[in-house]
Amino acid sequence: MSGDVQPATLRNRTPGALLAGAVLALLLVLLGFQLWLSYANRVATAEVSARNFASIFEARFEATLRRTDADLRALTMEIPLAALRTGGGRRHAPGVEASLRARLFNLQEAVSYRVHDARGEQLYSSDQPGSPRVDLAEHACFRALRDDAQAGLVFCEAVSSVPLGRQMVAVARALRDERGRFFGVVHGLIELEYYRRQFQSLDLGSAGYIALRRSADDALVMRWPEPEDGSRESSGA
């Protein structure tokens, strides 16, 4: 008698077990779909956030360049050409370097303004006394300003400042007389560390990156994360 009841009980329980399994499978599918939606939403939010921040960084960097260019234009008119001639440095140094330091006021990313003679040798700077001097003779931006009388603002390659241990971008203008004769250059150094810190704070996901590039030739100024091979499209100095 009991042998007849047990199979019937098992048969009655089989549909319930199948239903429970189907419900569990459906729950797992729904959970997986919800996780996928959550991940997709996070990725989309990160992309939108990164794009918005990139626009803000671009606008700020452009504003910094405009301010720096305005300073360089003013300095080309303020710096007496006599200060660029041999023997004129000692007499003109206090006035020229005071003008350079004054241009750094309220410009967070600017690090230094420097003046070089027609040979590329540094004559004046807003740096602290005793700071290493820089020779620009071999830099492409210096040659471009020297050789092209029509050159305006020149955006130099990104450089790693050995004394400061930070990556910089230099922008420069030529110092010429009314006849167009080349007497030297004045350039401003813009620190990129501010932008690097901001880039590092962004959620870019596992494969995302953000970069600053020159609009003229699309050359890379700075990227985060840096390429895995450690290469940079810029030169050190």
Short mmCIF file of the C-alpha atoms (twelve columns), coordinates in Angstrom:
data_MODEL
# 
_entry.id   MODEL 
# 
loop_
_atom_site.group_PDB 
_atom_site.id 
_atom_site.type_symbol 
_atom_site.label_atom_id 
_atom_site.label_alt_id 
_atom_site.label_comp_id 
_atom_site.label_asym_id 
_atom_site.label_seq_id 
_atom_site.Cartn_x 
_atom_site.Cartn_y 
_atom_site.Cartn_z 
_atom_site.pdbx_PDB_model_num 
ATOM 1   C CA . MET A 1   0.000  0.000  0.000   1 
ATOM 2   C CA . SER A 2   2.739  2.398  0.946   1 
ATOM 3   C CA . GLY A 3   4.618  1.381  -2.185  1 
ATOM 4   C CA . ASP A 4   1.762  2.760  -4.329  1 
ATOM 5   C CA . VAL A 5   1.621  6.144  -2.556  1 
ATOM 6   C CA . GLN A 6   5.300  7.155  -2.821  1 
ATOM 7   C CA . PRO A 7   5.547  7.282  -6.660  1 
ATOM 8   C CA . ALA A 8   2.331  9.274  -6.809  1 
ATOM 9   C CA . THR A 9   3.744  11.780 -4.321  1 
ATOM 10  C CA . LEU A 10  6.926  12.130 -6.352  1 
ATOM 11  C CA . ARG A 11  4.905  12.632 -9.512  1 
ATOM 12  C CA . ASN A 12  2.836  15.307 -7.802  1 
ATOM 13  C CA . ARG A 13  5.948  17.133 -6.657  1 
ATOM 14  C CA . THR A 14  7.722  17.119 -10.059 1 
ATOM 15  C CA . PRO A 15  5.750  20.022 -11.649 1 
ATOM 16  C CA . GLY A 16  6.358  22.131 -8.527  1 
ATOM 17  C CA . ALA A 17  10.095 21.471 -8.685  1 
ATOM 18  C CA . LEU A 18  10.150 22.359 -12.368 1 
ATOM 19  C CA . LEU A 19  8.231  25.556 -11.679 1 
ATOM 20  C CA . ALA A 20  10.622 26.511 -8.872  1 
ATOM 21  C CA . GLY A 21  13.581 25.888 -11.173 1 
ATOM 22  C CA . ALA A 22  12.021 27.979 -13.923 1 
ATOM 23  C CA . VAL A 23  11.334 30.817 -11.481 1 
ATOM 24  C CA . LEU A 24  14.917 30.638 -10.202 1 
ATOM 25  C CA . ALA A 25  16.272 30.705 -13.749 1 
ATOM 26  C CA . LEU A 26  14.052 33.679 -14.582 1 
ATOM 27  C CA . LEU A 27  15.272 35.496 -11.480 1 
ATOM 28  C CA . LEU A 28  18.874 34.862 -12.489 1 
ATOM 29  C CA . VAL A 29  18.179 36.177 -15.990 1 
ATOM 30  C CA . LEU A 30  16.471 39.263 -14.579 1 
ATOM 31  C CA . LEU A 31  19.331 39.797 -12.142 1 
ATOM 32  C CA . GLY A 32  21.880 39.492 -14.941 1 
ATOM 33  C CA . PHE A 33  19.888 41.894 -17.111 1 
ATOM 34  C CA . GLN A 34  19.645 44.361 -14.226 1 
ATOM 35  C CA . LEU A 35  23.395 44.140 -13.636 1 
ATOM 36  C CA . TRP A 36  24.016 44.707 -17.350 1 
ATOM 37  C CA . LEU A 37  21.689 47.731 -17.340 1 
ATOM 38  C CA . SER A 38  23.430 49.092 -14.273 1 
ATOM 39  C CA . TYR A 39  26.844 48.639 -15.935 1 
ATOM 40  C CA . ALA A 40  25.635 50.210 -19.183 1 
ATOM 41  C CA . ASN A 41  24.226 53.161 -17.250 1 
ATOM 42  C CA . ARG A 42  27.508 53.625 -15.387 1 
ATOM 43  C CA . VAL A 43  29.442 53.527 -18.652 1 
ATOM 44  C CA . ALA A 44  27.076 56.018 -20.290 1 
ATOM 45  C CA . THR A 45  27.225 58.303 -17.245 1 
ATOM 46  C CA . ALA A 46  31.022 58.111 -17.210 1 
ATOM 47  C CA . GLU A 47  31.182 58.935 -20.920 1 
ATOM 48  C CA . VAL A 48  28.896 61.959 -20.535 1 
ATOM 49  C CA . SER A 49  30.783 63.120 -17.459 1 
ATOM 50  C CA . ALA A 50  34.152 62.731 -19.195 1 
ATOM 51  C CA . ARG A 51  32.927 64.633 -22.267 1 
ATOM 52  C CA . ASN A 52  31.606 67.448 -20.091 1 
ATOM 53  C CA . PHE A 53  34.834 67.684 -18.137 1 
ATOM 54  C CA . ALA A 54  36.849 67.553 -21.368 1 
ATOM 55  C CA . SER A 55  34.890 70.539 -22.656 1 
ATOM 56  C CA . ILE A 56  35.582 72.407 -19.422 1 
ATOM 57  C CA . PHE A 57  39.317 71.582 -19.595 1 
ATOM 58  C CA . GLU A 58  39.452 72.601 -23.244 1 
ATOM 59  C CA . ALA A 59  37.807 75.945 -22.485 1 
ATOM 60  C CA . ARG A 60  40.121 76.574 -19.539 1 
ATOM 61  C CA . PHE A 61  43.249 75.636 -21.487 1 
ATOM 62  C CA . GLU A 62  42.171 77.864 -24.370 1 
ATOM 63  C CA . ALA A 63  41.561 80.741 -21.940 1 
ATOM 64  C CA . THR A 64  45.016 80.195 -20.441 1 
ATOM 65  C CA . LEU A 65  46.580 80.293 -23.898 1 
ATOM 66  C CA . ARG A 66  44.704 83.489 -24.776 1 
ATOM 67  C CA . ARG A 67  45.828 85.151 -21.542 1 
ATOM 68  C CA . THR A 68  49.424 83.996 -22.085 1 
ATOM 69  C CA . ASP A 69  49.403 85.242 -25.667 1 
ATOM 70  C CA . ALA A 70  48.102 88.618 -24.520 1 
ATOM 71  C CA . ASP A 71  50.943 88.793 -22.005 1 
ATOM 72  C CA . LEU A 72  53.507 87.864 -24.650 1 
ATOM 73  C CA . ARG A 73  52.161 90.542 -27.003 1 
ATOM 74  C CA . ALA A 74  52.480 93.127 -24.258 1 
ATOM 75  C CA . LEU A 75  55.990 91.989 -23.391 1 
ATOM 76  C CA . THR A 76  57.146 92.291 -27.009 1 
ATOM 77  C CA . MET A 77  56.262 95.966 -26.744 1 
ATOM 78  C CA . GLU A 78  57.530 96.515 -23.194 1 
ATOM 79  C CA . ILE A 79  60.955 94.890 -23.508 1 
ATOM 80  C CA . PRO A 80  63.468 97.389 -24.936 1 
ATOM 81  C CA . LEU A 81  65.535 95.958 -27.772 1 
ATOM 82  C CA . ALA A 82  68.591 97.495 -26.137 1 
ATOM 83  C CA . ALA A 83  68.126 94.908 -23.372 1 
ATOM 84  C CA . LEU A 84  68.775 92.164 -25.949 1 
ATOM 85  C CA . ARG A 85  72.075 93.576 -27.136 1 
ATOM 86  C CA . THR A 86  75.423 92.484 -25.741 1 
ATOM 87  C CA . GLY A 87  76.199 94.302 -22.528 1 
ATOM 88  C CA . GLY A 88  72.694 95.607 -21.968 1 
ATOM 89  C CA . GLY A 89  71.603 92.957 -19.500 1 
ATOM 90  C CA . ARG A 90  72.874 94.363 -16.223 1 
ATOM 91  C CA . ARG A 91  71.272 97.748 -16.736 1 
ATOM 92  C CA . HIS A 92  67.910 96.451 -17.989 1 
ATOM 93  C CA . ALA A 93  67.564 93.306 -15.849 1 
ATOM 94  C CA . PRO A 94  65.590 94.844 -12.932 1 
ATOM 95  C CA . GLY A 95  62.957 96.430 -15.153 1 
ATOM 96  C CA . VAL A 96  62.592 93.502 -17.579 1 
ATOM 97  C CA . GLU A 97  62.362 90.842 -14.870 1 
ATOM 98  C CA . ALA A 98  59.858 92.927 -12.909 1 
ATOM 99  C CA . SER A 99  57.665 93.035 -16.033 1 
ATOM 100 C CA . LEU A 100 57.965 89.253 -16.432 1 
ATOM 101 C CA . ARG A 101 57.007 88.553 -12.826 1 
ATOM 102 C CA . ALA A 102 54.065 90.948 -12.978 1 
ATOM 103 C CA . ARG A 103 52.582 88.918 -15.842 1 
ATOM 104 C CA . LEU A 104 52.302 85.829 -13.631 1 
ATOM 105 C CA . PHE A 105 49.725 87.471 -11.381 1 
ATOM 106 C CA . ASN A 106 46.472 85.513 -11.107 1 
ATOM 107 C CA . LEU A 107 47.482 82.961 -13.754 1 
ATOM 108 C CA . GLN A 108 47.436 79.603 -11.981 1 
ATOM 109 C CA . GLU A 109 48.896 77.411 -14.727 1 
ATOM 110 C CA . ALA A 110 51.667 79.794 -15.801 1 
ATOM 111 C CA . VAL A 111 55.055 78.914 -14.352 1 
ATOM 112 C CA . SER A 112 57.527 81.310 -15.907 1 
ATOM 113 C CA . TYR A 113 58.177 83.935 -18.548 1 
ATOM 114 C CA . ARG A 114 61.623 84.019 -20.144 1 
ATOM 115 C CA . VAL A 115 63.486 86.166 -22.655 1 
ATOM 116 C CA . HIS A 116 66.159 84.840 -25.029 1 
ATOM 117 C CA . ASP A 117 68.478 86.691 -27.374 1 
ATOM 118 C CA . ALA A 118 68.928 86.085 -31.111 1 
ATOM 119 C CA . ARG A 119 71.252 83.133 -30.393 1 
ATOM 120 C CA . GLY A 120 68.735 81.417 -28.115 1 
ATOM 121 C CA . GLU A 121 70.551 82.176 -24.881 1 
ATOM 122 C CA . GLN A 122 68.374 83.036 -21.903 1 
ATOM 123 C CA . LEU A 123 68.875 86.601 -20.684 1 
ATOM 124 C CA . TYR A 124 65.985 87.242 -18.305 1 
ATOM 125 C CA . SER A 125 63.282 85.255 -16.528 1 
ATOM 126 C CA . SER A 126 60.666 85.457 -13.814 1 
ATOM 127 C CA . ASP A 127 62.277 82.416 -12.125 1 
ATOM 128 C CA . GLN A 128 63.857 82.539 -8.716  1 
ATOM 129 C CA . PRO A 129 67.453 83.816 -8.637  1 
ATOM 130 C CA . GLY A 130 69.923 81.033 -9.295  1 
ATOM 131 C CA . SER A 131 67.486 78.942 -11.378 1 
ATOM 132 C CA . PRO A 132 69.114 77.050 -14.280 1 
ATOM 133 C CA . ARG A 133 69.156 78.921 -17.580 1 
ATOM 134 C CA . VAL A 134 67.737 77.354 -20.737 1 
ATOM 135 C CA . ASP A 135 69.185 77.540 -24.248 1 
ATOM 136 C CA . LEU A 136 66.494 77.526 -26.969 1 
ATOM 137 C CA . ALA A 137 68.811 77.508 -30.002 1 
ATOM 138 C CA . GLU A 138 68.024 73.907 -30.951 1 
ATOM 139 C CA . HIS A 139 64.280 74.062 -30.360 1 
ATOM 140 C CA . ALA A 140 62.032 73.990 -33.410 1 
ATOM 141 C CA . CYS A 141 59.811 76.783 -32.091 1 
ATOM 142 C CA . PHE A 142 62.818 79.097 -31.713 1 
ATOM 143 C CA . ARG A 143 63.967 78.395 -35.273 1 
ATOM 144 C CA . ALA A 144 60.437 78.944 -36.581 1 
ATOM 145 C CA . LEU A 145 60.290 82.390 -34.994 1 
ATOM 146 C CA . ARG A 146 63.811 83.277 -36.075 1 
ATOM 147 C CA . ASP A 147 63.386 82.197 -39.690 1 
ATOM 148 C CA . ASP A 148 59.838 83.398 -40.392 1 
ATOM 149 C CA . ALA A 149 59.259 87.117 -40.002 1 
ATOM 150 C CA . GLN A 150 55.497 86.553 -40.355 1 
ATOM 151 C CA . ALA A 151 55.279 84.006 -37.539 1 
ATOM 152 C CA . GLY A 152 52.947 84.994 -34.728 1 
ATOM 153 C CA . LEU A 153 52.350 82.909 -31.645 1 
ATOM 154 C CA . VAL A 154 54.252 79.623 -31.826 1 
ATOM 155 C CA . PHE A 155 53.111 76.671 -29.749 1 
ATOM 156 C CA . CYS A 156 56.230 74.773 -28.716 1 
ATOM 157 C CA . GLU A 157 56.360 71.056 -28.053 1 
ATOM 158 C CA . ALA A 158 55.611 69.751 -24.579 1 
ATOM 159 C CA . VAL A 159 58.776 69.544 -22.524 1 
ATOM 160 C CA . SER A 160 59.729 67.959 -19.225 1 
ATOM 161 C CA . SER A 161 61.334 70.552 -17.006 1 
ATOM 162 C CA . VAL A 162 64.255 68.816 -15.326 1 
ATOM 163 C CA . PRO A 163 64.763 71.505 -12.655 1 
ATOM 164 C CA . LEU A 164 61.061 71.604 -11.775 1 
ATOM 165 C CA . GLY A 165 60.306 67.929 -12.394 1 
ATOM 166 C CA . ARG A 166 57.052 68.788 -14.181 1 
ATOM 167 C CA . GLN A 167 55.760 68.658 -17.725 1 
ATOM 168 C CA . MET A 168 55.273 72.016 -19.419 1 
ATOM 169 C CA . VAL A 169 54.101 73.555 -22.662 1 
ATOM 170 C CA . ALA A 170 55.836 76.663 -23.991 1 
ATOM 171 C CA . VAL A 171 54.278 79.334 -26.200 1 
ATOM 172 C CA . ALA A 172 56.485 82.012 -27.706 1 
ATOM 173 C CA . ARG A 173 56.616 85.197 -29.756 1 
ATOM 174 C CA . ALA A 174 59.498 86.846 -31.567 1 
ATOM 175 C CA . LEU A 175 61.120 90.106 -30.520 1 
ATOM 176 C CA . ARG A 176 61.751 92.207 -33.637 1 
ATOM 177 C CA . ASP A 177 62.407 95.826 -34.450 1 
ATOM 178 C CA . GLU A 178 60.280 97.994 -36.731 1 
ATOM 179 C CA . ARG A 179 62.211 96.725 -39.755 1 
ATOM 180 C CA . GLY A 180 61.490 93.091 -38.865 1 
ATOM 181 C CA . ARG A 181 65.000 92.232 -37.711 1 
ATOM 182 C CA . PHE A 182 65.090 89.338 -35.248 1 
ATOM 183 C CA . PHE A 183 66.407 90.139 -31.764 1 
ATOM 184 C CA . GLY A 184 65.164 87.159 -29.772 1 
ATOM 185 C CA . VAL A 185 62.048 85.572 -28.304 1 
ATOM 186 C CA . VAL A 186 59.914 85.797 -25.201 1 
ATOM 187 C CA . HIS A 187 58.111 82.657 -24.109 1 
ATOM 188 C CA . GLY A 188 55.771 81.532 -21.365 1 
ATOM 189 C CA . LEU A 189 55.747 78.131 -19.695 1 
ATOM 190 C CA . ILE A 190 52.366 76.587 -18.890 1 
ATOM 191 C CA . GLU A 191 52.278 73.740 -16.400 1 
ATOM 192 C CA . LEU A 192 50.331 70.632 -17.412 1 
ATOM 193 C CA . GLU A 193 50.251 69.074 -13.940 1 
ATOM 194 C CA . TYR A 194 46.971 70.856 -13.139 1 
ATOM 195 C CA . TYR A 195 45.276 69.128 -16.063 1 
ATOM 196 C CA . ARG A 196 46.903 65.794 -15.240 1 
ATOM 197 C CA . ARG A 197 45.502 65.885 -11.702 1 
ATOM 198 C CA . GLN A 198 42.041 66.703 -13.017 1 
ATOM 199 C CA . PHE A 199 42.231 63.948 -15.632 1 
ATOM 200 C CA . GLN A 200 43.220 61.417 -12.976 1 
ATOM 201 C CA . SER A 201 40.085 62.228 -10.985 1 
ATOM 202 C CA . LEU A 202 37.780 61.188 -13.852 1 
ATOM 203 C CA . ASP A 203 36.094 57.786 -14.128 1 
ATOM 204 C CA . LEU A 204 37.146 56.816 -17.658 1 
ATOM 205 C CA . GLY A 205 36.347 53.122 -17.411 1 
ATOM 206 C CA . SER A 206 38.758 50.342 -18.302 1 
ATOM 207 C CA . ALA A 207 39.392 51.434 -21.903 1 
ATOM 208 C CA . GLY A 208 38.680 55.179 -21.890 1 
ATOM 209 C CA . TYR A 209 41.222 57.967 -22.069 1 
ATOM 210 C CA . ILE A 210 41.261 61.744 -22.291 1 
ATOM 211 C CA . ALA A 211 43.813 63.882 -24.099 1 
ATOM 212 C CA . LEU A 212 44.815 67.437 -24.936 1 
ATOM 213 C CA . ARG A 213 45.860 67.912 -28.568 1 
ATOM 214 C CA . ARG A 214 47.009 70.851 -30.647 1 
ATOM 215 C CA . SER A 215 44.243 71.927 -33.020 1 
ATOM 216 C CA . ALA A 216 46.764 73.001 -35.685 1 
ATOM 217 C CA . ASP A 217 48.336 69.578 -36.301 1 
ATOM 218 C CA . ASP A 218 46.571 67.231 -33.846 1 
ATOM 219 C CA . ALA A 219 49.861 66.648 -32.009 1 
ATOM 220 C CA . LEU A 220 49.425 65.147 -28.562 1 
ATOM 221 C CA . VAL A 221 50.101 67.542 -25.683 1 
ATOM 222 C CA . MET A 222 49.039 65.299 -22.807 1 
ATOM 223 C CA . ARG A 223 47.030 62.115 -22.329 1 
ATOM 224 C CA . TRP A 224 45.657 60.170 -19.363 1 
ATOM 225 C CA . PRO A 225 46.201 57.315 -18.912 1 
ATOM 226 C CA . GLU A 226 49.552 57.498 -20.660 1 
ATOM 227 C CA . PRO A 227 50.180 54.930 -23.427 1 
ATOM 228 C CA . GLU A 228 51.070 51.514 -22.022 1 
ATOM 229 C CA . ASP A 229 54.455 51.540 -23.752 1 
ATOM 230 C CA . GLY A 230 55.265 54.828 -22.013 1 
ATOM 231 C CA . SER A 231 55.830 56.650 -25.300 1 
ATOM 232 C CA . ARG A 232 54.982 60.338 -25.676 1 
ATOM 233 C CA . GLU A 233 54.497 62.451 -28.727 1 
ATOM 234 C CA . SER A 234 56.644 65.150 -27.234 1 
ATOM 235 C CA . SER A 235 60.284 65.803 -26.498 1 
ATOM 236 C CA . GLY A 236 62.038 66.341 -23.215 1 
ATOM 237 C CA . ALA A 237 64.348 69.238 -22.400 1 
# 
